[in-house]
Amino acid sequence: MKRPVLAANWKMNNGPTAAKAFMDAFVSSYPARDDRTIIIFPSALSLSVVAAAIKNRPGLLAGVQNIHWAEKGAFTGEISAPMARDAGASVVLVGHSERRHVFGETDAQCAKKCAAAAKAQLAFMLCVGETIQQREAGETESLVIRQLREGLSQTPNLISTEFLLAYEPVWAIGTGLTASAADASAIHTVLRAELRDMIGTRADAIPILYGGSVNAGNAADLLAADEIDGLLVGGASVEASSWLTIAQAG
Ligand code: PGA
């Protein structure tokens, strides 16, 4: 029996006031259930609101969307892994496609962020995925394998590190185009095999989420695929009503 992970990436939405309204609505309607994990990735400004709302709610976690790899110092505008943990985050997104493509984040930087998270005992969710050009050029598999290998390359003791993967094809993010469950499953299988090569049977315990235009209408079908262990949801996670449906899908 898989224990799905349903993750809401609010991106640059829901400041503290909206986050409070969202969490009040979500937490009061979401029944306590121990068959799944829910993660909310708010903006860093709304983290304390989300962290307060999920206190004493097992199975609900708060995360951050990004960290810097240094522990502290002169990095104006950045937050560190220990700071995120201190503020109530238990997970961080690393290498989200918007970080890679809008902000120029490289595999080498992702690797440093994964290592920094692991050091601070913050779980990380490493995101990988191809652009439409890379897909059409037949490069998807080699690209996601490179992103996976390089992203994890600086984290020692991977076997005892808590992490998750998210496969998010760039062409499916925010576009309304969703990868079919079969397409996503094929890439998840590639990632799982690569992980097994790296960390043996421990790979089987690493959740691999799919993300890209997931919504209340397609979440259950995607989640039904054996290889899809969870969903990373952007646009459809910003409103509590739609998130409530997705969080209970399957
Ligand atoms: P989307 O975004 O659901 O709006 O496509 C997913 C993501 O970027 O994590």
Residues whose N, C-alpha, C, O or C-beta is under 5 A from the ligand:
A	BS01	PGA	N9 A172 I173 G174 T175 G211 G212 S213 V214 L232 V233 G234 G235 A236
